[in-house]
Amino acid sequence: MSIISKIFMENSVFLKKFLTRFMSSEQDIEDIIQEVYIKAHRAELKKEIEQPKAFLFRIAKNLALDELNKKSRLVTSY
């Protein structure tokens, strides 16, 4: 098992709680969690991640903010 996989499994509950700060939809949170793992795993294949826990939370935050921006643009475009 890779380091990212191990840290992800240990912190998935905390990641979900962290994402509730940004998202209210359980489905959106689950989608972001999956994308966090995929992005982190791909990054780990390219190079060693020095602080994997911080890296996972940073990806989660960035994805949540991207999703919020996308949703706000949809609302304003109508």
Backbone bond lengths (Angstrom), bond angles and torsions (degrees), N, CA, C in turn:
res aa  C-N    CA-C-N  psi(-1)  N-CA   C-N-CA  omega(-1)  CA-C   N-CA-C  phi
1 M - - - 1.456 - - 1.523 109.23 -
2 S 1.305 116.09 135.34 1.459 120.18 -178.86 1.534 110.68 -74.62
3 I 1.316 115.51 163.59 1.467 121.22 178.90 1.531 109.99 -61.71
4 I 1.329 116.61 -44.86 1.467 120.20 -179.74 1.526 110.35 -60.71
5 S 1.316 117.41 -43.80 1.462 120.48 179.22 1.521 111.23 -60.46
6 K 1.322 115.95 -43.93 1.462 121.42 -179.44 1.530 110.97 -63.11
7 I 1.326 116.74 -49.26 1.465 121.62 -179.28 1.533 110.23 -65.30
8 F 1.324 116.71 -38.00 1.457 120.63 178.26 1.532 110.70 -61.69
9 M 1.325 116.31 -46.75 1.471 120.49 -179.83 1.529 110.89 -62.26
10 E 1.315 116.41 -41.01 1.468 120.57 -178.60 1.527 112.03 -68.74
11 N 1.330 117.57 -27.66 1.464 120.76 -171.81 1.525 114.63 -116.43
12 S 1.311 118.74 9.60 1.465 119.57 -175.97 1.539 112.24 -62.52
13 V 1.320 117.46 -36.66 1.467 119.89 177.54 1.525 110.38 -65.13
14 F 1.329 116.77 -42.02 1.459 120.71 179.28 1.525 111.00 -67.48
15 L 1.329 116.72 -36.74 1.467 120.27 176.59 1.523 110.75 -61.84
16 K 1.327 116.64 -43.11 1.465 120.34 179.10 1.524 110.67 -62.71
17 K 1.324 116.90 -44.74 1.465 120.17 177.93 1.528 110.81 -62.52
18 F 1.326 116.34 -40.23 1.458 121.62 178.70 1.531 110.16 -60.91
19 L 1.319 116.41 -42.24 1.460 120.53 -177.50 1.522 113.25 -70.49
20 T 1.338 118.11 -20.21 1.466 119.56 177.04 1.525 111.35 -66.44
21 R 1.317 117.59 -15.82 1.473 120.67 174.11 1.526 110.77 -66.60
22 F 1.317 115.92 -28.88 1.454 121.07 -174.07 1.526 113.11 -106.49
23 M 1.334 116.31 -34.90 1.456 121.47 -171.98 1.531 109.80 -122.25
24 S 1.330 116.20 145.67 1.463 118.80 176.24 1.525 111.63 -105.36
25 S 1.311 116.65 -22.99 1.462 120.70 -177.80 1.531 111.07 -80.21
26 E 1.326 115.36 125.24 1.468 120.34 178.72 1.530 110.86 -61.50
27 Q 1.324 116.53 -36.69 1.465 120.72 179.42 1.531 111.13 -65.46
28 D 1.334 117.10 -41.70 1.469 120.58 177.38 1.527 110.74 -62.13
29 I 1.318 115.89 -40.88 1.469 120.72 179.77 1.526 109.85 -63.75
30 E 1.313 117.32 -45.71 1.471 120.89 179.14 1.528 111.22 -62.13
31 D 1.327 116.84 -40.67 1.467 120.55 178.54 1.523 111.08 -62.55
32 I 1.318 115.99 -43.06 1.460 120.38 -179.78 1.523 110.49 -66.80
33 I 1.326 117.30 -41.09 1.465 120.96 178.44 1.527 110.59 -57.21
34 Q 1.324 116.21 -45.00 1.465 119.65 178.94 1.526 111.46 -63.27
35 E 1.322 115.45 -41.77 1.460 119.12 -179.35 1.529 111.31 -68.13
36 V 1.325 117.01 -34.27 1.469 120.93 176.18 1.524 109.64 -58.14
37 Y 1.323 116.05 -48.22 1.468 119.31 -178.18 1.531 111.15 -62.58
38 I 1.312 116.37 -44.64 1.468 119.99 -178.84 1.521 110.90 -61.49
39 K 1.327 117.27 -47.97 1.467 120.65 -179.14 1.529 111.40 -63.79
40 A 1.317 116.80 -42.64 1.465 120.38 -179.17 1.522 110.88 -66.32
41 H 1.310 116.72 -41.66 1.465 120.61 179.50 1.528 110.83 -63.10
42 R 1.322 116.60 -44.15 1.474 120.29 177.89 1.525 111.19 -61.99
43 A 1.321 116.59 -41.30 1.464 120.30 179.20 1.520 110.82 -65.00
44 E 1.329 116.66 -38.42 1.464 121.18 -179.71 1.530 111.17 -65.67
45 L 1.312 117.23 -32.14 1.464 120.14 177.96 1.524 111.85 -66.70
46 K 1.323 116.32 -29.02 1.467 121.13 -178.26 1.523 112.34 -83.27
47 K 1.332 116.46 -39.15 1.468 119.61 179.91 1.524 109.90 -158.11
48 E 1.316 115.44 164.37 1.463 120.99 -179.79 1.525 109.88 -72.62
49 I 1.319 116.33 135.43 1.466 122.22 177.58 1.522 107.46 -94.75
50 E 1.336 116.27 119.65 1.463 119.97 -174.19 1.528 112.94 -74.92
51 Q 1.328 117.26 -37.15 1.469 120.33 178.65 1.526 108.40 -127.52
52 P 1.330 116.84 81.19 1.462 120.74 -171.97 1.534 114.70 -61.13
53 K 1.324 118.47 -37.09 1.468 120.15 -179.55 1.532 110.20 -65.02
54 A 1.304 116.72 -48.66 1.468 120.64 178.33 1.525 110.57 -62.04
55 F 1.322 116.00 -37.40 1.458 121.54 179.15 1.528 110.65 -62.25
56 L 1.330 117.88 -44.44 1.462 121.97 178.71 1.530 111.51 -61.78
57 F 1.322 116.32 -44.69 1.459 119.55 -178.84 1.529 111.55 -68.70
58 R 1.324 117.23 -34.05 1.461 120.17 177.27 1.529 110.42 -66.51
59 I 1.315 117.07 -43.09 1.465 120.56 176.86 1.531 109.66 -61.06
60 A 1.323 116.77 -44.79 1.467 121.09 -179.58 1.524 111.01 -59.63
61 K 1.312 116.65 -45.48 1.466 120.70 179.92 1.523 110.51 -63.14
62 N 1.312 117.18 -46.31 1.464 120.45 -179.07 1.529 111.69 -62.65
63 L 1.316 117.07 -42.02 1.462 120.36 178.87 1.533 111.29 -66.11
64 A 1.317 117.23 -39.99 1.468 120.91 178.67 1.527 110.33 -64.03
65 L 1.320 116.71 -44.27 1.466 119.65 179.33 1.525 111.13 -65.81
66 D 1.316 117.06 -38.54 1.470 120.40 175.86 1.525 110.78 -60.71
67 E 1.324 116.16 -43.47 1.471 121.06 179.93 1.524 110.72 -64.35
68 L 1.320 117.32 -42.16 1.467 120.49 177.98 1.519 111.01 -63.28
69 N 1.327 116.84 -42.11 1.467 120.30 178.12 1.520 111.03 -62.78
70 K 1.327 116.39 -42.05 1.459 120.79 179.85 1.532 110.21 -62.70
71 K 1.326 116.82 -43.62 1.457 120.44 -179.73 1.523 111.60 -67.00
72 S 1.328 117.47 -37.21 1.465 119.33 -179.76 1.528 110.68 -69.51
73 R 1.331 117.06 -32.89 1.467 120.01 177.01 1.528 110.38 -68.54
74 L 1.325 117.38 -36.44 1.459 121.06 177.55 1.536 110.72 -63.22
75 V 1.320 116.16 -42.41 1.464 120.65 -178.97 1.525 110.02 -65.91
76 T 1.320 117.17 -44.23 1.456 119.94 -176.90 1.520 112.24 -74.33
77 S 1.325 118.62 -23.59 1.456 120.14 -179.85 1.530 111.83 -74.55
78 Y 1.323 117.28 -22.85 1.461 119.82 176.29 1.493 109.40 -74.32
